[in-house]
Each structure stands twice: as C-alpha cells, then as structure tokens.
Amino acid sequence: MAFASTILEIRDLRLEIAGQRICTSLSLQLQAGECLGVLGQNGTGKTTLLHTLARLRPAQGGEILLRGQSLNAWSRKALARQLGVLFQSSTDSMPASVEETALMGRHPHLPDWQWESADDVAVARTALKAVNLDSLLTRDINTLSGGERQRLALAMLLAQKPQLYLLDEPGNHLDIAFQVKSLQLLREQLAQQNAALCMATHDINLAARFCDRILLLRGDGEPLIGATRDVLTPETLSHAYGCSIGVVNAGSRQVFYPE
C-alpha cells in the first residue's frame, strides 16, 4: 500500500507514568492512509500514549509533530480540526439529542459565534446514517444503550473529519458485527480524507485485520514496532502478554487465540 504524506511523526519520545517506563526512545512516522494498532497488557501505557498524542498529558522527552508542526505549536481550535479522539467511555452531564451530539463534531470547523450550516447538518446526518442511528435523530442521548452511545461517539468523530484519528478501545460496547463495520468505515475515511489512524485495542484479531503496522508495548520501555505480520506472531504475543497464544490460518487471515 502506498501512502501519500506524513500525518504524525514521533521523535525519540520518552514517556513514563507513576515511575513506569512506557517508552524510552520511540520514533515512528504515521502516513496518510495508514492505520497503526497499539497493543499490550493492561497497565503498559496504551491509553497514556494516546493521551500524550492528543496533547492531554506531557511527555518526559522527545518531540511529537502533527503534519510537520510541533504538537505544542497548534492552537486548541486548529488542533481540534486536525485531531479527533474516541475515548474508552464518556459521560453526558447535559441533555442533548442524537443529532445535536453528532453536530458537536462540526464545532471546530465553525467560524466564531456562528451556528451550524445546512452543510454541517448534512455531514452529521450522513455520519449518523453510516452508524445506523439516522432513525434516532431526536432521541435524548441519556436513553441510548451503551452500544448506541459508542456508535454516536463514532458518528461525532466521522462528522469532525480530522486528519488524525486516535481511538481508545473502539470496540467497547459494540457487538462483533459493528466492531468490524466501524473499523471498515474508518478505513474508508482514511482513504477519502488522506487521514491516518492510531488505535489502542485489546483485540488482537481486529488489529490483525485492519492495522498496517503494530506498536506492541511490552512493559519494559522498549516497545516493538513493525508491519502487522511481522509483529503479530505467537512468539512475540506470548512474551508480551505472559500467556501462550496460538494462531490458525483462516484463508488470507490469521486468527489468534489463548492456548
């Protein structure tokens, strides 16, 4: 697969949390059209890494560049147009409808003190249709199930149309069919927008299916990064997760399982 341009560049990143090393000198580039999967045991720093890439917490060293510019140099509004985050879970303290919530994804693109245009509404409704929520436009979000709420969060992200998607456990609350559909939707967005995606997940098989490269956090400050087929092997996964993991070939795909 050929990629067009560099969206994210990490140079010699040093990251720690509560005295634990997550990475000591991590360097990588994420190109337009590319999907990077971040795997590892609980507590190895997957969410911490994503929060650092979203400028929600500082790194202990190194540099992060978004589209060639230091992450710290972006204004908050400009950064919100470039970078979209899907968290593991969310809370809603104010009542809102499904459509109003999806429209929040358009806010970074609005001129100051302006309401959403008809085009913004169309973008939000297209995103809601993509996640099968277009029949629930006026529903209060507090009446949604966990899976519907996760699909709405995805619709808001699709409406935002960032250049870099950061996803933390995107399959949370979703059934198997929609886990696959949501990642297929996102892969389509990458191609259409020349965007890139980085997702942290516990699902090795989803990562194997949708990610071009894998960053495997091993808890020792020395992550392993490489092409998906090279990193996702029974040997590397068994070592990283501390249990025996096997693999079977299913046509052109590999399926991993704990032995």
C-alpha positions as CSV (number, residue, x, y, z in Angstrom):
1,M,0.0,0.0,0.0
2,A,1.3,3.4,-0.9
3,F,0.9,6.3,1.5
4,A,0.8,10.0,0.5
5,S,2.3,12.1,3.2
6,T,3.3,12.1,6.9
7,I,0.5,12.9,9.3
8,L,2.2,12.1,12.6
9,E,5.9,11.9,13.4
10,I,7.3,10.9,16.8
11,R,10.9,11.6,17.6
12,D,12.7,9.9,20.5
13,L,9.6,10.0,22.7
14,R,10.2,9.3,26.4
15,L,7.1,8.5,28.3
16,E,6.5,7.5,31.9
17,I,3.6,7.2,34.3
18,A,3.9,6.7,38.1
19,G,7.6,5.8,37.6
20,Q,6.9,3.1,35.0
21,R,8.6,3.4,31.6
22,I,6.3,3.2,28.7
23,C,8.9,4.1,26.0
24,T,12.4,5.4,26.3
25,S,13.2,6.5,22.7
26,L,10.2,5.8,20.5
27,S,10.4,7.1,16.9
28,L,7.9,6.5,14.1
29,Q,6.0,8.1,11.3
30,L,2.4,7.6,10.5
31,Q,1.4,8.2,6.9
32,A,-1.8,9.3,5.3
33,G,-4.0,6.2,4.7
34,E,-2.2,4.2,7.4
35,C,-3.6,2.5,10.5
36,L,-1.4,1.8,13.5
37,G,-2.5,-0.6,16.2
38,V,-1.2,-0.2,19.8
39,L,-1.3,-3.4,21.7
40,G,-0.1,-4.6,25.1
41,Q,-1.2,-5.8,28.5
42,N,-3.3,-3.7,30.9
43,G,-1.0,-1.1,32.5
44,T,1.6,-1.0,29.8
45,G,0.6,2.5,28.8
46,K,-1.7,2.3,25.7
47,T,-4.1,5.0,26.9
48,T,-1.3,7.1,28.3
49,L,0.4,7.1,24.9
50,L,-2.9,8.2,23.1
51,H,-3.5,10.9,25.7
52,T,0.1,12.2,25.0
53,L,-0.5,12.2,21.3
54,A,-3.8,14.1,21.9
55,R,-1.8,16.7,24.0
56,L,-3.8,15.8,27.1
57,R,-0.7,15.0,29.1
58,P,3.0,15.9,28.7
59,A,5.8,13.6,27.6
60,Q,9.1,13.3,29.6
61,G,11.1,13.9,26.5
62,G,11.2,13.9,22.7
63,E,9.0,15.6,20.1
64,I,5.7,15.0,18.5
65,L,4.9,16.6,15.1
66,L,1.4,16.8,13.6
67,R,1.6,17.4,9.8
68,G,5.2,18.7,10.2
69,Q,4.4,21.1,13.1
70,S,5.2,20.6,16.7
71,L,2.1,19.4,18.6
72,N,2.5,22.2,21.1
73,A,2.5,24.9,18.5
74,W,-1.1,24.2,17.4
75,S,-3.8,26.4,18.8
76,R,-6.6,24.5,20.5
77,K,-9.1,25.2,17.8
78,A,-6.7,24.4,15.0
79,L,-5.7,21.2,16.7
80,A,-9.4,20.2,17.1
81,R,-9.8,20.4,13.3
82,Q,-6.8,18.2,12.8
83,L,-7.1,15.6,15.6
84,G,-10.1,13.6,16.7
85,V,-10.2,11.3,19.8
86,L,-12.6,8.4,20.6
87,F,-12.2,7.7,24.3
88,Q,-13.0,4.3,26.0
89,S,-16.0,5.8,27.7
90,S,-17.8,9.1,28.0
91,T,-20.3,10.8,30.3
92,D,-23.0,13.3,29.4
93,S,-23.8,15.8,32.0
94,M,-26.3,17.8,29.9
95,P,-29.3,16.6,27.9
96,A,-29.0,16.6,24.2
97,S,-30.5,14.8,21.2
98,V,-28.6,12.4,19.0
99,E,-28.4,14.9,16.1
100,E,-27.2,17.7,18.4
101,T,-24.5,15.5,19.7
102,A,-23.3,14.4,16.3
103,L,-23.2,18.1,15.3
104,M,-20.6,18.7,18.0
105,G,-18.1,17.1,15.7
106,R,-18.6,20.1,13.4
107,H,-17.8,22.8,16.1
108,P,-14.1,23.0,15.4
109,H,-14.9,23.9,11.8
110,L,-17.4,26.7,12.5
111,P,-16.5,30.4,12.4
112,D,-16.6,32.1,15.8
113,W,-20.1,32.7,17.1
114,Q,-21.7,31.0,14.1
115,W,-24.4,28.4,14.1
116,E,-24.1,25.1,12.1
117,S,-24.9,25.5,8.4
118,A,-27.1,23.2,6.3
119,D,-23.9,21.6,5.1
120,D,-22.8,20.8,8.7
121,V,-26.2,19.3,9.4
122,A,-25.9,17.2,6.2
123,V,-22.4,16.0,7.3
124,A,-23.7,15.0,10.7
125,R,-26.7,13.2,9.3
126,T,-24.5,11.3,6.9
127,A,-22.3,10.2,9.8
128,L,-25.4,9.1,11.8
129,K,-26.7,7.1,8.8
130,A,-23.3,5.4,8.5
131,V,-23.6,4.1,12.1
132,N,-27.4,3.2,11.7
133,L,-28.6,6.0,14.0
134,D,-30.4,8.1,11.5
135,S,-33.8,7.0,12.7
136,L,-33.0,8.3,16.2
137,L,-32.2,12.0,15.5
138,T,-34.4,13.4,18.2
139,R,-33.7,10.8,20.9
140,D,-32.2,12.0,24.2
141,I,-28.7,10.6,24.4
142,N,-29.4,9.5,28.0
143,T,-31.9,7.0,26.7
144,L,-29.4,5.2,24.5
145,S,-27.8,1.8,25.2
146,G,-24.0,1.5,25.7
147,G,-23.6,0.3,22.1
148,E,-25.7,3.1,20.7
149,R,-23.8,5.6,22.7
150,Q,-20.5,4.3,21.3
151,R,-21.9,4.4,17.8
152,L,-22.9,8.0,18.4
153,A,-19.4,8.9,19.6
154,L,-18.1,7.3,16.3
155,A,-20.6,9.4,14.3
156,M,-19.4,12.6,16.0
157,L,-15.8,11.6,15.1
158,L,-16.8,10.9,11.5
159,A,-18.5,14.3,11.3
160,Q,-15.4,16.0,12.7
161,K,-13.3,14.7,9.8
162,P,-9.9,15.1,11.4
163,Q,-6.6,14.3,9.8
164,L,-5.5,12.0,12.7
165,Y,-7.9,9.7,14.4
166,L,-7.0,8.5,17.9
167,L,-9.1,5.6,19.1
168,D,-9.0,4.1,22.6
169,E,-10.7,0.6,22.6
170,P,-13.1,1.5,19.7
171,G,-14.9,-1.9,20.1
172,N,-16.2,-1.0,23.6
173,H,-19.9,-1.9,24.0
174,L,-20.2,-2.9,20.3
175,D,-21.3,-6.2,19.0
176,I,-19.0,-8.2,16.8
177,A,-20.7,-7.1,13.6
178,F,-20.5,-3.4,14.4
179,Q,-16.9,-3.7,15.6
180,V,-16.0,-4.8,12.1
181,K,-18.3,-2.2,10.4
182,S,-17.0,0.7,12.5
183,L,-13.4,-0.1,11.5
184,Q,-14.4,-0.6,7.9
185,L,-16.0,2.9,8.0
186,L,-12.9,4.4,9.5
187,R,-10.6,2.8,6.9
188,E,-12.8,4.3,4.2
189,Q,-12.5,7.7,5.8
190,L,-8.7,7.4,5.8
191,A,-8.7,6.8,2.1
192,Q,-11.2,9.6,1.3
193,Q,-9.5,12.3,3.6
194,N,-5.8,11.3,3.3
195,A,-6.0,10.8,7.1
196,A,-4.3,8.4,9.5
197,L,-5.5,6.4,12.4
198,C,-3.9,5.2,15.6
199,M,-5.9,2.8,17.8
200,A,-5.3,1.2,21.2
201,T,-7.0,-2.2,21.5
202,H,-7.0,-5.4,23.4
203,D,-8.5,-7.2,20.3
204,I,-5.5,-8.8,18.6
205,N,-7.7,-10.1,15.7
206,L,-9.2,-6.8,14.9
207,A,-5.8,-5.3,14.9
208,A,-4.5,-8.1,12.6
209,R,-7.4,-7.4,10.2
210,F,-7.3,-3.6,10.0
211,C,-3.9,-2.3,11.0
212,D,-1.0,-1.8,8.6
213,R,1.6,-1.7,11.5
214,I,1.6,-2.6,15.2
215,L,3.2,-0.9,18.2
216,L,3.4,-3.6,20.8
217,L,4.0,-2.2,24.4
218,R,5.8,-4.8,26.5
219,G,6.1,-3.1,29.8
220,D,9.8,-2.7,29.7
221,G,10.1,0.7,28.0
222,E,11.2,-0.9,24.7
223,P,8.1,-1.3,22.5
224,L,8.2,-3.4,19.3
225,I,7.0,-1.7,16.1
226,G,6.7,-3.1,12.7
227,A,4.5,-4.5,9.9
228,T,1.5,-6.3,11.4
229,R,2.5,-9.7,10.0
230,D,6.0,-9.3,11.5
231,V,4.9,-8.2,15.0
232,L,1.8,-10.4,15.5
233,T,3.4,-13.8,15.9
234,P,2.7,-16.4,18.6
235,E,6.2,-15.9,20.0
236,T,6.1,-12.1,20.4
237,L,2.5,-12.1,21.6
238,S,3.0,-14.8,24.1
239,H,6.0,-12.9,25.5
240,A,4.2,-9.6,25.7
241,Y,1.0,-11.0,27.3
242,G,2.6,-13.5,29.6
243,C,0.5,-16.4,28.3
244,S,0.7,-18.9,25.4
245,I,-1.0,-17.5,22.3
246,G,-1.6,-19.6,19.2
247,V,-2.6,-18.8,15.7
248,V,-4.6,-20.5,12.9
249,N,-4.8,-19.5,9.3
250,A,-8.3,-18.7,8.0
251,G,-8.0,-18.1,4.3
252,S,-5.9,-15.0,3.9
253,R,-6.3,-14.0,7.6
254,Q,-4.7,-15.2,10.8
255,V,-6.7,-15.8,13.9
256,F,-5.0,-15.6,17.3
257,Y,-6.3,-17.4,20.5
258,P,-5.0,-18.1,24.0
259,E,-3.9,-21.7,24.4
